[in-house]
């Protein structure tokens, strides 16, 4: 039996909210990289990140309070593609993201 009534379940985030969150997280990551990333590449990374989040939305929503677990997911599922896109060291990108994200 569910411990909490359905009325206390938080709704899934909207696509607009997800897009904004992805954009903000990558903006903070770029700042911590201390390297210029051209705007078109940032937009491509935001789109890639957004699609991955949408693809795993249920799991991400279930684990929204565990920032470390979400950062681990980002390391595994997203960081390699963005590191390749931005031509940066993947480990450096992962450290910058964790510092920005709080995981």
N, C-alpha and C positions, 0 to 999 in steps of 0.2 A: 504494500500500500504506500502511496506517495505521502511523504511526511508533510509536504507543503501543498496547500490547495493551488489549483491551477491559476487562480487570480494573482498569485504572488510570483509567478514565473515571469521573468523579464522577456520582453519581445526581442526578436532578432533585430540587429541593427539594419537601417535602411541602406541601400546602395550608395546614396549620397554621403551618408555618415561614414561608411566604409572607405569610400574614395578619399574623403577628407582626412581620415585617420592615416591612411596609407601615405598620402601626400605629406602630412605633418611629420610622420616617423622618418620618411626618407629625407626630408628637409633637414631635420635634426642630425641625421646620420651624415649627410654631406658636410654639415658644419663641423662635425667632429673629425671628419677625414682631413680637414684643412687642405682641401684640394679643390680646384675648380672643376666642376662637372657641367658641361654644356646643357642648357635648358632642354633641348630636344632629347638628350639621353636621359635626363631626369624624368621627363614625361613618359618615355618608353618604359623606364623602370617602374614608375607608378602604375602604369597599365598592367605590366606583368605581375606586380605584387597584388594589385586589385583582383586580377583573375584568379590567382592562387588562393587568395582569401575567400573569394566567392565559392571556389571549388571545395573548400574545407570549412564552410561557414558554420555548420552544425557543431563540429568538433571545437572550433575556435570559440564559439559562443558558450559552449559547455565549460571551457577552460579559461574563460576571460579573466578570472581572478588570479591565475597562476602565470605571472609574467615570465618566470624562468622557463616554464614549459613552452610558452608561446615563442620565446626567443630561441629555444632549441629547435622548434619547428621551423622558424625562419631560417636558421643556420642550415638546416637540412634541405628545405624545399625551395628557398628563394635566393639565398646568398650567392650560390655558384653562378647563376645566370646573370645577376646584377653585377657581380665582380667582373665577369667576362664582358658585359656590355660597357661598363665604365672603365675597363682596363685597369683595375686596381687589384691589389693583393686580397685574396678572399679572407684570410685571417684578420687582416687590418680592417676590412669592411665589417666583419662579424663583431670585432671589438667595438667599433664605432657604433654599430646598431645597438648592441647591448647597453652601451653607455647612454645612448639616446632614448632607448625604450625602457630601461630600468629593469632588465632581466639579467 
